[in-house]
Amino acid sequence: MDFEGKHYEGEITPSEEKGKNGMPIFFRVVLDGKFFAYLCCGDNGWKERDGEGQPKGLVGEIGGYIGEFYG
């Protein structure tokens, strides 16, 4: 994935717990070999589950990628 001129590679691992729509409740995201965040989708879009302060634009971009996969 490319974001703001930087290329990222990583892994997204879905939780086993599913929501009403069948999509996992949260996702563990690792970028470039380092833990990035646990992400979840709420009423106002994608956010960090634990609020660690990752860039919102990057969180949204990753969330969009996840949404396309499950959409």
DOKOL-102310 format. One record per residue: residue number from 1; residue in three letters; y, z, x of N, C-alpha, C, O in turn. Coordinates in pm, 1 decimal. Atoms other than C-alpha are relative to their C-alpha. Example, Ala and Ser with C-alpha at 12.3 -4.5 7.8 and 13.67 -1.06 7.14 Angstrom:
<pts>
@num 1	residu ALA	nc2 -119.0	nc3 0.0	nc1 89.0	cac2 -450.0	cac3 780.0	cac1 1230.0	cc2 120.0	cc3 0.0	cc1 90.0	oc2 118.1	oc3 66.5	oc1 193.6
@num 2	residu SER	nc2 -119.0	nc3 -6.0	nc1 -82.0	cac2 -106.0	cac3 714.0	cac1 1367.0	cc2 109.0	cc3 73.0	cc1 -77.0	oc2 219.8	oc3 89.9	oc1 -26.1
</pts>
This chain:
<pts>
@num 1	residu MET	nc2 -116.8	nc3 0.0	nc1 84.9	cac2 0.0	cac3 0.0	cac1 0.0	cc2 123.2	cc3 0.0	cc1 89.6	oc2 125.5	oc3 67.6	oc1 192.4
@num 2	residu ASP	nc2 -126.9	nc3 2.2	nc1 -71.2	cac2 350.7	cac3 -76.6	cac1 122.6	cc2 106.7	cc3 67.4	cc1 -84.7	oc2 115.4	oc3 44.8	oc1 -205.4
@num 3	residu PHE	nc2 -107.6	nc3 -69.0	nc1 70.7	cac2 647.1	cac3 143.7	cac1 32.4	cc2 116.7	cc3 18.4	cc1 96.2	oc2 101.6	oc3 76.2	oc1 203.8
@num 4	residu GLU	nc2 -123.7	nc3 -11.0	nc1 -78.3	cac2 1002.7	cac3 123.8	cac1 167.0	cc2 -20.3	cc3 -39.2	cc1 146.4	oc2 22.3	oc3 31.6	oc1 237.7
@num 5	residu GLY	nc2 16.8	nc3 55.2	nc1 -133.0	cac2 899.9	cac3 -84.8	cac1 466.7	cc2 -108.6	cc3 63.0	cc1 85.4	oc2 -121.9	oc3 28.7	oc1 202.9
@num 6	residu LYS	nc2 109.1	nc3 -62.7	nc1 -75.0	cac2 604.3	cac3 132.0	cac1 570.8	cc2 -132.0	cc3 -28.9	cc1 -69.8	oc2 -140.6	oc3 -26.6	oc1 -192.6
@num 7	residu HIS	nc2 133.2	nc3 25.4	nc1 54.5	cac2 236.6	cac3 50.4	cac1 526.0	cc2 -80.5	cc3 129.8	cc1 2.9	oc2 -83.5	oc3 199.5	oc1 104.3
@num 8	residu TYR	nc2 83.7	nc3 -119.3	nc1 12.2	cac2 7.5	cac3 331.2	cac1 405.3	cc2 -142.5	cc3 -41.4	cc1 -31.0	oc2 -166.3	oc3 -136.0	oc1 -106.1
@num 9	residu GLU	nc2 140.8	nc3 13.3	nc1 36.6	cac2 -370.2	cac3 348.3	cac1 396.3	cc2 -47.6	cc3 138.6	cc1 -36.3	oc2 -1.5	oc3 237.6	oc1 20.4
@num 10	residu GLY	nc2 45.0	nc3 -132.6	nc1 39.0	cac2 -554.5	cac3 627.0	cac1 227.3	cc2 -114.4	cc3 -2.3	cc1 -97.7	oc2 -177.6	oc3 -104.9	oc1 -122.8
@num 11	residu GLU	nc2 107.5	nc3 -20.0	nc1 96.4	cac2 -800.2	cac3 762.2	cac1 -21.0	cc2 53.4	cc3 80.7	cc1 -117.1	oc2 134.9	oc3 171.4	oc1 -100.7
@num 12	residu ILE	nc2 -34.5	nc3 -73.5	nc1 121.3	cac2 -760.2	cac3 881.2	cac1 -377.5	cc2 -130.5	cc3 45.1	cc1 -62.6	oc2 -216.7	oc3 -36.3	oc1 -95.4
@num 13	residu THR	nc2 122.5	nc3 -56.7	nc1 56.2	cac2 -1026.6	cac3 1114.6	cac1 -512.5	cc2 32.6	cc3 62.9	cc1 -135.4	oc2 110.8	oc3 157.8	oc1 -141.4
@num 14	residu PRO	nc2 -27.2	nc3 -56.7	nc1 132.5	cac2 -1025.1	cac3 1183.3	cac1 -888.8	cc2 -73.9	cc3 131.1	cc1 -21.6	oc2 -181.9	oc3 153.1	oc1 33.4
@num 15	residu SER	nc2 68.7	nc3 -123.5	nc1 38.0	cac2 -1107.4	cac3 1524.9	cac1 -1029.6	cc2 -114.5	cc3 -34.1	cc1 -94.8	oc2 -113.4	oc3 -138.2	oc1 -160.4
@num 16	residu GLU	nc2 110.9	nc3 21.6	nc1 93.5	cac2 -1429.9	cac3 1557.0	cac1 -1224.1	cc2 42.2	cc3 29.1	cc1 -143.0	oc2 -13.8	oc3 -27.2	oc1 -237.1
@num 17	residu GLU	nc2 -48.7	nc3 -35.7	nc1 132.4	cac2 -1240.8	cac3 1709.1	cac1 -1516.7	cc2 83.7	cc3 -114.1	cc1 -57.2	oc2 172.2	oc3 -166.9	oc1 10.1
@num 18	residu LYS	nc2 -68.7	nc3 112.2	nc1 64.7	cac2 -1116.8	cac3 1445.6	cac1 -1762.0	cc2 90.5	cc3 49.9	cc1 -111.8	oc2 63.5	oc3 152.6	oc1 -174.0
@num 19	residu GLY	nc2 -90.6	nc3 -29.1	nc1 109.9	cac2 -827.0	cac3 1449.8	cac1 -2008.6	cc2 -47.7	cc3 -64.1	cc1 -128.9	oc2 -156.1	oc3 -122.2	oc1 -134.3
@num 20	residu LYS	nc2 33.7	nc3 56.0	nc1 131.8	cac2 -827.3	cac3 1340.7	cac1 -2372.1	cc2 -22.2	cc3 -150.2	cc1 4.0	oc2 -104.5	oc3 -204.1	oc1 -69.9
@num 21	residu ASN	nc2 10.2	nc3 145.7	nc1 -7.3	cac2 -784.8	cac3 977.7	cac1 -2273.2	cc2 -111.8	cc3 -47.0	cc1 93.1	oc2 -129.4	oc3 -167.3	oc1 112.5
@num 22	residu GLY	nc2 109.8	nc3 35.0	nc1 -89.0	cac2 -1082.2	cac3 989.8	cac1 -2033.3	cc2 40.2	cc3 -14.7	cc1 145.3	oc2 -45.1	oc3 -34.2	oc1 231.9
@num 23	residu MET	nc2 -48.1	nc3 9.3	nc1 -137.5	cac2 -863.8	cac3 975.0	cac1 -1722.9	cc2 -11.0	cc3 137.6	cc1 66.2	oc2 11.6	oc3 239.3	oc1 0.6
@num 24	residu PRO	nc2 6.4	nc3 -128.4	nc1 -70.3	cac2 -915.5	cac3 1245.4	cac1 -1458.0	cc2 131.6	cc3 77.4	cc1 -12.1	oc2 238.6	oc3 17.5	oc1 -22.9
@num 25	residu ILE	nc2 -116.8	nc3 -87.2	nc1 14.8	cac2 -675.8	cac3 1542.3	cac1 -1482.9	cc2 93.4	cc3 -10.8	cc1 120.6	oc2 215.4	oc3 -14.8	oc1 104.6
@num 26	residu PHE	nc2 -82.2	nc3 12.9	nc1 -119.8	cac2 -557.3	cac3 1513.9	cac1 -1122.0	cc2 -73.8	cc3 -80.5	cc1 105.8	oc2 -193.1	oc3 -108.0	oc1 92.8
@num 27	residu PHE	nc2 53.3	nc3 83.9	nc1 -107.0	cac2 -612.5	cac3 1312.5	cac1 -805.0	cc2 41.0	cc3 58.6	cc1 134.9	oc2 157.4	oc3 92.8	oc1 155.2
@num 28	residu ARG	nc2 -28.6	nc3 -44.9	nc1 -136.4	cac2 -637.6	cac3 1427.3	cac1 -442.5	cc2 32.4	cc3 -124.0	cc1 81.8	oc2 -47.4	oc3 -217.5	oc1 88.3
@num 29	residu VAL	nc2 -47.0	nc3 117.3	nc1 -73.2	cac2 -439.9	cac3 1185.4	cac1 -224.6	cc2 10.2	cc3 31.6	cc1 149.2	oc2 72.5	oc3 130.0	oc1 189.1
@num 30	residu VAL	nc2 -7.9	nc3 -7.3	nc1 -145.3	cac2 -484.0	cac3 1139.5	cac1 150.9	cc2 62.8	cc3 -131.1	cc1 47.3	oc2 14.1	oc3 -239.2	oc1 14.1
@num 31	residu LEU	nc2 -65.0	nc3 119.2	nc1 -55.2	cac2 -249.0	cac3 899.1	cac1 330.4	cc2 -4.6	cc3 5.6	cc1 151.7	oc2 26.6	oc3 108.2	oc1 212.3
@num 32	residu ASP	nc2 6.3	nc3 11.8	nc1 -145.8	cac2 -298.5	cac3 783.2	cac1 687.5	cc2 -74.7	cc3 117.3	cc1 64.4	oc2 -34.6	oc3 168.2	oc1 169.0
@num 33	residu GLY	nc2 86.7	nc3 -104.0	nc1 -54.0	cac2 -568.7	cac3 1045.9	cac1 741.5	cc2 48.9	cc3 142.1	cc1 -20.6	oc2 -14.2	oc3 236.1	oc1 27.8
@num 34	residu LYS	nc2 -55.0	nc3 -134.5	nc1 23.3	cac2 -352.1	cac3 1341.0	cac1 625.8	cc2 10.8	cc3 25.8	cc1 -149.5	oc2 44.4	oc3 -63.8	oc1 -226.9
@num 35	residu PHE	nc2 -15.6	nc3 -37.2	nc1 140.1	cac2 -354.8	cac3 1528.8	cac1 296.0	cc2 145.1	cc3 -22.6	cc1 -40.8	oc2 237.4	oc3 20.3	oc1 28.4
@num 36	residu PHE	nc2 -134.8	nc3 27.6	nc1 51.8	cac2 -55.7	cac3 1410.9	cac1 90.8	cc2 34.1	cc3 95.4	cc1 -114.2	oc2 133.0	oc3 168.4	oc1 -107.6
@num 37	residu ALA	nc2 -27.6	nc3 -83.3	nc1 117.2	cac2 -76.9	cac3 1588.4	cac1 -245.8	cc2 -110.3	cc3 -15.7	cc1 -103.3	oc2 -191.9	oc3 -107.6	oc1 -96.7
@num 38	residu TYR	nc2 76.9	nc3 16.9	nc1 122.8	cac2 -264.6	cac3 1648.4	cac1 -567.9	cc2 99.8	cc3 -54.1	cc1 -101.6	oc2 204.4	oc3 6.7	oc1 -124.4
@num 39	residu LEU	nc2 -90.1	nc3 61.5	nc1 96.8	cac2 -106.4	cac3 1419.0	cac1 -827.4	cc2 -59.7	cc3 6.5	cc1 -139.2	oc2 -181.2	oc3 -0.9	oc1 -157.2
@num 40	residu CYS	nc2 42.7	nc3 3.3	nc1 139.9	cac2 -120.4	cac3 1436.2	cac1 -1205.1	cc2 106.2	cc3 -75.5	cc1 -79.3	oc2 221.4	oc3 -86.3	oc1 -37.2
@num 41	residu CYS	nc2 -90.3	nc3 75.5	nc1 84.8	cac2 35.4	cac3 1233.9	cac1 -1483.8	cc2 38.2	cc3 84.7	cc1 -119.6	oc2 -47.9	oc3 127.9	oc1 -196.2
@num 42	residu GLY	nc2 -49.2	nc3 -77.4	nc1 113.3	cac2 252.4	cac3 1419.6	cac1 -1732.5	cc2 79.7	cc3 -88.0	cc1 -94.1	oc2 81.7	oc3 -210.3	oc1 -80.0
@num 43	residu ASP	nc2 -79.8	nc3 73.7	nc1 97.6	cac2 477.1	cac3 1320.6	cac1 -2019.3	cc2 116.4	cc3 -75.0	cc1 65.6	oc2 161.5	oc3 -177.2	oc1 14.0
@num 44	residu ASN	nc2 -114.1	nc3 61.8	nc1 -68.3	cac2 755.6	cac3 1234.4	cac1 -1772.3	cc2 -41.7	cc3 -78.7	cc1 122.7	oc2 39.5	oc3 -99.4	oc1 212.9
@num 45	residu GLY	nc2 47.7	nc3 80.2	nc1 -112.5	cac2 543.2	cac3 1031.7	cac1 -1531.8	cc2 -80.8	cc3 81.0	cc1 99.6	oc2 -122.9	oc3 193.3	oc1 71.4
@num 46	residu TRP	nc2 83.8	nc3 -59.9	nc1 -103.2	cac2 357.8	cac3 1114.4	cac1 -1213.3	cc2 75.8	cc3 107.1	cc1 76.4	oc2 194.6	oc3 92.7	oc1 105.0
@num 47	residu LYS	nc2 -60.3	nc3 -108.9	nc1 -76.3	cac2 423.1	cac3 1438.8	cac1 -1027.8	cc2 -107.1	cc3 68.2	cc1 83.8	oc2 -226.9	oc3 48.8	oc1 63.4
@num 48	residu GLU	nc2 91.7	nc3 -79.8	nc1 -80.7	cac2 270.6	cac3 1666.4	cac1 -769.3	cc2 -47.5	cc3 117.9	cc1 -83.7	oc2 31.1	oc3 180.3	oc1 -154.9
@num 49	residu ARG	nc2 54.1	nc3 -111.9	nc1 76.4	cac2 43.7	cac3 1925.2	cac1 -920.6	cc2 55.9	cc3 132.5	cc1 50.3	oc2 83.5	oc3 222.3	oc1 -29.2
@num 50	residu ASP	nc2 -43.6	nc3 -126.5	nc1 -58.1	cac2 160.1	cac3 2197.0	cac1 -679.7	cc2 145.2	cc3 -1.1	cc1 47.0	oc2 192.4	oc3 98.5	oc1 101.9
@num 51	residu GLY	nc2 -140.7	nc3 7.7	nc1 -33.1	cac2 517.2	cac3 2078.4	cac1 -619.9	cc2 35.0	cc3 22.1	cc1 146.1	oc2 122.6	oc3 102.7	oc1 177.4
@num 52	residu GLU	nc2 -22.6	nc3 -17.6	nc1 -143.4	cac2 507.6	cac3 2047.6	cac1 -241.1	cc2 122.0	cc3 -74.6	cc1 52.3	oc2 156.3	oc3 -60.1	oc1 169.6
@num 53	residu GLY	nc2 -122.1	nc3 67.5	nc1 -41.2	cac2 816.8	cac3 1827.7	cac1 -229.3	cc2 -16.7	cc3 -135.9	cc1 65.3	oc2 67.2	oc3 -176.8	oc1 145.6
@num 54	residu GLN	nc2 16.9	nc3 136.2	nc1 -51.4	cac2 676.9	cac3 1485.7	cac1 -145.7	cc2 103.2	cc3 -91.1	cc1 -66.0	oc2 148.7	oc3 -62.3	oc1 -176.7
@num 55	residu PRO	nc2 -100.0	nc3 92.4	nc1 57.3	cac2 917.4	cac3 1193.0	cac1 -203.0	cc2 -42.0	cc3 -50.6	cc1 -138.2	oc2 -151.4	oc3 -104.4	oc1 -155.1
@num 56	residu LYS	nc2 32.7	nc3 38.0	nc1 137.7	cac2 931.0	cac3 1122.3	cac1 -577.1	cc2 -30.0	cc3 -148.3	cc1 -13.2	oc2 -117.0	oc3 -187.7	oc1 -90.8
@num 57	residu GLY	nc2 25.4	nc3 143.9	nc1 6.3	cac2 947.1	cac3 748.2	cac1 -521.3	cc2 -140.1	cc3 -35.1	cc1 45.6	oc2 -206.2	oc3 -119.4	oc1 -15.1
@num 58	residu LEU	nc2 134.6	nc3 25.2	nc1 -51.0	cac2 627.0	cac3 751.4	cac1 -318.9	cc2 -104.6	cc3 55.5	cc1 -95.8	oc2 -208.3	oc3 -7.2	oc1 -117.4
@num 59	residu VAL	nc2 90.2	nc3 -56.8	nc1 100.7	cac2 458.6	cac3 980.9	cac1 -573.1	cc2 -13.6	cc3 -96.6	cc1 -117.3	oc2 -124.3	oc3 -121.6	oc1 -165.0
@num 60	residu GLY	nc2 2.5	nc3 95.2	nc1 111.0	cac2 554.5	cac3 735.2	cac1 -847.5	cc2 -74.0	cc3 -128.5	cc1 34.4	oc2 -145.9	oc3 -183.6	oc1 -49.0
@num 61	residu GLU	nc2 68.2	nc3 122.1	nc1 -44.4	cac2 429.9	cac3 437.3	cac1 -647.0	cc2 -151.5	cc3 20.7	cc1 2.4	oc2 -227.3	oc3 -64.1	oc1 -44.6
@num 62	residu ILE	nc2 144.4	nc3 -32.0	nc1 -3.5	cac2 91.4	cac3 602.2	cac1 -586.7	cc2 -51.4	cc3 16.3	cc1 -142.9	oc2 -158.8	oc3 -33.5	oc1 -176.6
@num 63	residu GLY	nc2 38.1	nc3 -16.9	nc1 140.5	cac2 78.0	cac3 704.5	cac1 -953.1	cc2 -15.5	cc3 -132.5	cc1 -72.0	oc2 -107.3	oc3 -149.7	oc1 -152.2
@num 64	residu GLY	nc2 10.6	nc3 133.3	nc1 59.4	cac2 141.6	cac3 344.7	cac1 -1056.2	cc2 -128.5	cc3 -70.6	cc1 42.1	oc2 -193.0	oc3 -138.5	oc1 -37.8
@num 65	residu TYR	nc2 124.1	nc3 59.3	nc1 -52.6	cac2 -145.9	cac3 231.9	cac1 -836.8	cc2 -119.9	cc3 60.7	cc1 -73.9	oc2 -211.3	oc3 -10.9	oc1 -114.8
@num 66	residu ILE	nc2 109.0	nc3 -67.8	nc1 71.3	cac2 -373.2	cac3 493.1	cac1 -998.4	cc2 -4.3	cc3 -48.5	cc1 -144.5	oc2 -111.7	oc3 -78.2	oc1 -196.8
@num 67	residu GLY	nc2 -8.1	nc3 43.8	nc1 138.5	cac2 -254.3	cac3 392.6	cac1 -1345.6	cc2 -55.5	cc3 -139.8	cc1 -20.5	oc2 -121.4	oc3 -166.5	oc1 -121.0
@num 68	residu GLU	nc2 54.9	nc3 136.8	nc1 10.0	cac2 -338.7	cac3 26.8	cac1 -1281.8	cc2 -151.3	cc3 2.5	cc1 6.5	oc2 -218.5	oc3 -72.0	oc1 -64.9
@num 69	residu PHE	nc2 144.5	nc3 -8.2	nc1 -14.1	cac2 -688.5	cac3 124.1	cac1 -1174.8	cc2 -65.5	cc3 50.4	cc1 -129.2	oc2 -170.0	oc3 -0.6	oc1 -169.6
@num 70	residu TYR	nc2 58.0	nc3 -59.2	nc1 120.1	cac2 -751.1	cac3 333.2	cac1 -1488.4	cc2 50.9	cc3 -64.9	cc1 -127.4	oc2 1.3	oc3 -34.5	oc1 -235.8
@num 71	residu GLY	nc2 -60.6	nc3 61.5	nc1 117.9	cac2 -540.3	cac3 116.8	cac1 -1722.8	cc2 -85.9	cc3 -98.3	cc1 -61.0	oc2 -48.7	oc3 -158.9	oc1 -161.5
</pts>
